[in-house]
C-alpha cells in the first residue's frame, strides 16, 4: 500500500477541497430573467431529479410554445390538472436509461389560445432514476405574434468527458504527484550522499 505524507498529503487535501468547492459552486436552484417580457423562476429539489419552473410574461400576444432540450427526462407535465387539460406536453426520447438527448415542447390544446399576460404557468420535468448532471441550458418561448425569447436556466444535461472520468483523472493526478514527490526526494538523497572534497 502506498502511504503519501508530507507535501504530497497537503497537496492531496487541497485538491480534494478545491474539487468539493467547485462541485458546490453551482448550487443555485432559482433563475430570474432580466431585460425580457418573460419572467422565469426555477426550483430543483434536493434529489436533483425534479425541476419545476413558473413562467409569466407581460406581452399582449399570448405565449403559444415552450421548448427546451433535455437529457434522461422521463416525465414532462404540469402539476395543476387544469393546466394539463389546456396544454399538450410532448417529450421526445423519453426513456430511463438512454443516452440520447431529447426535446420538451409545450403547446396550447386546440381549445386554448395560449398563456395570457400576467398569468403564472407552472410546468415540471422529472429525470429518470439513472440521473443526469445539472448544467446551463436555454428555454425558448414563442408568442402568437411570432416573437421568440430565450432564457438561460438549469437543465439536465449530458455528462462531460471530465465528469465521466473524474475519478480516474483524480487518481492519475494524485499518483503523478506522488511520483514527482518521490523523484525529488530521491534527487535530494543522492545529492546528500555525494561526498564533498
N, C-alpha and C positions, 0 to 999 in steps of 0.2 A: 504494500500500500504506500502511496506517495503522501508524505506529510509536508505541507507547504507552510513555512514560517517566515518570520522577518518581513522584509519589504514586499515579498510576493503576497503574503497574507493580507497586508494592509491594502495592496492594490486590488486584491480579490474582493475585500469588503467594500471598498469604494466603488468598484464596478457593479456589485450587486445593488448597492444603494442607488446608484445612478439609474440602473435598469428599473428598479421599483418606482423611483420618482417619475421617470418617463412614462411608465405604464399608467400612472395615476394622473398625468397632466391633462388628459382629455376626458375627465370625469363629468364634465358638464352635461346635463340631460335636458337642457332647455335652449331654444333658439328663438330670437325675435328678429324679424326682418325690418330693415330700416330703408328709408327713401323708396318706399313701394306702396302701392294701393292694397297690398296683401300683408296681413299680419299672421305669422305662424308661430304657435307655441308648441313645444315638444316635451314629452315626458318619456323616460325609459325606466322600466322597473329594475330592481336590484339584480334580477336574474340575467338581464341583458337580452331576453328573448321577446319581450313585449314593448313595442314602440307605439306611442299614441300622439297624434297631432290634433290641434284645434286651429282651424283656419277661418279667417274673417277678412272681408275686403270692403272697400269704400267706392268701388266703381259703379256707375249707373247700369252698365251691362252686366247680366248675370254670369256667374262662373259656370262653365259647362264641361271642364275637363281638369282632372288632377292626374299627373303622370310622373312616375319615377322608377328608376332601376332598383332591383333588389338582388340579394343572394341568399339562397336557402330559406326563403319565406314560404310557409305553408298555409297561411291564412291572411286574407286582406278583406276587411269589412268595417262596419260602423257599430259601436256599442249600442246605439239607440235603434230600436226596431223601426221607428218611424222614418229614420234616415235610410235604413236598409230597404224600406218599401219604396223610397223615392229615388234611389240611386242604384246603379249597377256597378259591381266591383269585379273587375277582370284581373286575373293573376296568371301570367304565363310561367312555364317551368315550375309549376307547383310540385314540390317533391320534398322528401325528408332527408335524402342522402345524396342528392345530385350535386354536381359542381358547376353547373351551367347557370349563368346569371339570367334573370327574368325581368319582366316589366309589370308594374302595378298600374292599372288605369281605372279611374272612377269617372263615370259619366251619368248624367241625369236619365232616369227612366222616361219612357215615351210621354207620360202624363205630367212630367216635371220640366219646367223651363230652365232650371238651374238654381244655383245659390245666389240669392239676392244680397245686396249690400247690407252690412251691419248685422248679419245673421251668422252666428258661430256654427261651424260644421266640424264634427269630430270624426276622425277615422283612425283605424289601428291596423297594425300588422303583427304577426307572430312568427318568430324564427323557429325553424324545426329543431328537434332535440339535439341534432348534431352541433348546432350553434354556428355563429358567424361573427367575426370581429366587427366592431363599430368603427366607421370611417366617415369622412366628409363626402357628401353627395349633394345632388340637386333635385328639387321637386319643381315640376313645371306646371303652371296654371294657365289655362286658356279660357278666354271670355267669349261671349256671344258676338262681340263686335270684331273678333279676330285678333285682339290683343293677347300677347303671351308674356308672362312674367316668370322668372326663375328665382328660387330662394335656396340658399345653401343650408343644409341641415345634416344631422347624423343619420346614417342609413347602415344596414347590414351589408358588408362588402366582402369580397373575396380576400383570402389571406395573401399577404405579400410574401416574396421569397424569404425575407428575413424572419417574418412571423412563423412561417412553416418550419424553418430550420434554426430557430433562435437557440434551442438547447445545444445543438451540435456546434453552432458558431461560438456560443459562450464557452463550452468545454474546450474547443480548439484554441480559443483565445487564452484561457487560463493555462492550458498546457504549454502554449507558446511562451507565456510569461515565466512559467516555471523553468523551461529550457533556457531562456535568456538569463534568468537569475543564476542557474547552475553554471552556465558558461562564464558569466562574470565572476562568480565565486571561484571557479577553478583557475581563472586567469590570475586572480589576486593570490591564490595559494601558490601557484607556480612562481610568481614574482617574489614572494617571501622566501621560497625555498632556494632561490638562486644565491649562492654565497657571494658576498661582497669582498673585494680585494682592497 
